[in-house]
């Protein structure tokens, strides 16, 4: 059995991109307001991996821990093939 370790980190689209960010993927249904594509410095935009509106609303203050949301996103990234791009 081959095991791979995947380092997944979450960052707000409004936070500045940094050199050590690695492969950057926006996982949301809509583009963040006021953020240019140049400023975002994204490698991909995976709309299809974005959580359902109800789930993301819940994670933003109504009960679901953000760690749960990130776990779902990471799982979707692995299933979607982003793990192979991470290096």
C-alpha positions, 0 to 999 in steps of 0.5 A: 500500500502506498501512502502519500502525505498531502499538506493542505492549507486554507487561506482566504482569497483576500489574503495576499499570495506568498511565495511559499503557498504552493499550488493555489486553488480557489474552491468557491462557486463565485469569484471573490469581489474586488480581487483581480486574477493577477492579485489572486495568483491562482493555479486553478479555480475548482468551482465543482469542489465548492461546498454546498451553500448550506454547508459553507454558510454553516461553517461561517458562524452557525455551528459547523467547525471550519475543520470539518469544511476543510476536511470535505474540501481536501477529500474533494481535492484528492478525489478530483486529482489535485493531490497529484499536482501538489508534488 
